[in-house]
């Protein structure tokens, strides 16, 4: 995947040189991202990040998932991550996910990066549906989904497991404009 330039950010695959920043972003974001993403915890370390980057590279090369970084326009500062994962080629859809480190939240970066990644999914991957699954009480993630035009479909019971506890999740969908018909 080539780097994608957006308004005030850059999307690109993770590199091993990003590991220290990734670990720092996780530790910085325990109160916000960590509340909703179990991988974001106080014990997160360099080995965890390296393993994650390895898995991202393998999944991208096999076409199973596209988990990439959101960076400053020059590619040096890590802002967070965005992904299309859980791709189901039988039904041509995937999951759209995103997170932004705490110091860069509330600047619109998450919505712009998620919107660009959705375009990548529709135009380059040929998907016809993307789903955003956010914990029912995750107002920030839900607001990003709504800001990028995702349609709220339902609250699904026990759809996610957060910190070992099943919880309800708000389900949103995006479809490319040329597939809007019901």
N, C-alpha and C positions, 0 to 999 in steps of 0.2 A: 504494500500500500504506500502510495506517495503521500508526502505531507500535503495537507489542505490548509490554505490560508483563509482565515475568517476575519471579521471585524474585531480587531483587538486581541486575537489569539491565533494559535497554530495547532492543528491536530496532526500528530505523528505517532508512529509506534514508539514504545519505550525502548531505551538503550541502557546498557549497564551503567553508563555514566550518570543516569538519572536515579540510581538506587538511593544515594544519600538524601536527595531531595524528596523522594517518595516516602521514605521512612519518616523524615521530618514533617512532611505534610500529614501523614497519618497521625503522628503524635500531637501535632497542632490542632487536629480536627476531632479529637475524642468526644468533645461535648456536642458536636453537631453531627458530623458524618457517623461517628461511633454509635450514636443513639439508634441509627437505622441500619447500619451495615456491620454485621458481626465481625467481619475481617478487620475492621478498624478498632484496634484495642491497644491497651498500654504496653503489652508485651511484643508488639509488632517489631520485627528486627530486619537486619540486612538479609539474612537467609530467606526470610519470608518474601521480601521484595524480589530477590533474585529468582526464587521459585515461581513467583507470580509472573515475572517477565518471561521466563522460559515457557510457561504454560501459554501466555499470550502469543508468543512467537509460533509455537506449535499449532495452536488453534487457528491462527491467521493463515499459516501456510497450508493447512488442511481445509480452510474455508468453513470451519465450524463456528468461529467467533472472531470478532474484530474489537478487541479491547485495546484502546490506545490512550495516549496522554493528551491533555489539554495544556498547552504551554503559552508563554508570552510570545508575541509575534516573532521575536528573534530565536525562539526555540530553547532558550536557556532556563527560564524560570517555570517550574511545574505549577500549574494552577489546579489540576485535578485529572479526572479521567472520564471517558465516554465510551460507550460500547454498543455493539449489536451482538448479542449472544443468544444462546439457546435457539439457534437457527433450525427451523424445521423445513426442509426442502420439499417434503411431500405436500405440505400445505402452504409453502412459500411465505412463511412469516418468521419473525424473530422478536427478541426482546430488546428494547432500547433502554439503556441505563446511563446514569451520569452521577458524578459527585464533584464538588469543588472544595478545595481546602478552605478552612475557616477564614483566613485573612483575605481571601478573594471572593467570598460570598457576597451576595446582594449587589453585584455589579452587572448582572445580566449575562455573565460569561456562560453559565450553565445552560441557559435557554438558547443562546446563540450556538454553542457547541453541539447541543442535542439536536437542534434544527439542522445543522450542517451534517451531522452523522445520519440523521433520518434521510436526508437527500442522497447521501452516499448509498444507503441501503436500498433506496428505490431505483436510483439511476445506475449504480455500478454493480450492485448485487442482484438487482432485478426482483427484489421482494415486493409483495403486494400488500403486506400488512406488517406493522410494527406495534408491539404492545409495550406499554409502560405499566409496571406493577409497583405500586408504592403502598407502604403501610397506610392503613386508613387514616391514622393521625399524623402522618408526615405531610404537614401543610406545605412545606417548602417544595418538596418533590412534586406534589400534586399541582402546585402553582406553576412550576416549570412546564409540566405536561400541558396544562391549559394554555399557557402562554405560547407554546409552539403549535397550538391548534389541535391537540389530541382530543378525541371525543371520549367523555366519561361513559363507560358502559355499565359498570356495576360495582358493588362491594362484594368481593368473594370471601366467604368464610374460610378461616384457616388456610389462606393462600400462601402465606409466608411463615417462616419460623425465625423469630428474632430473639437472640440470646437464649435459645432453647425452648421458647414458648411460641406455640402457634398463634397467629394473629390474622385478623381480617386485612385485606388489601383492596385498595381502589384500583380498578382495571380501566385503563385508557387505551384507545387505539388510534393509530395514524394510518391512513392509506394515501397513496399518491393521488393527485387530483384526477388523473385519467382513469382511476378505478373507483371514484366516489359513488357511482350508482350502487344501489342496494341489491 
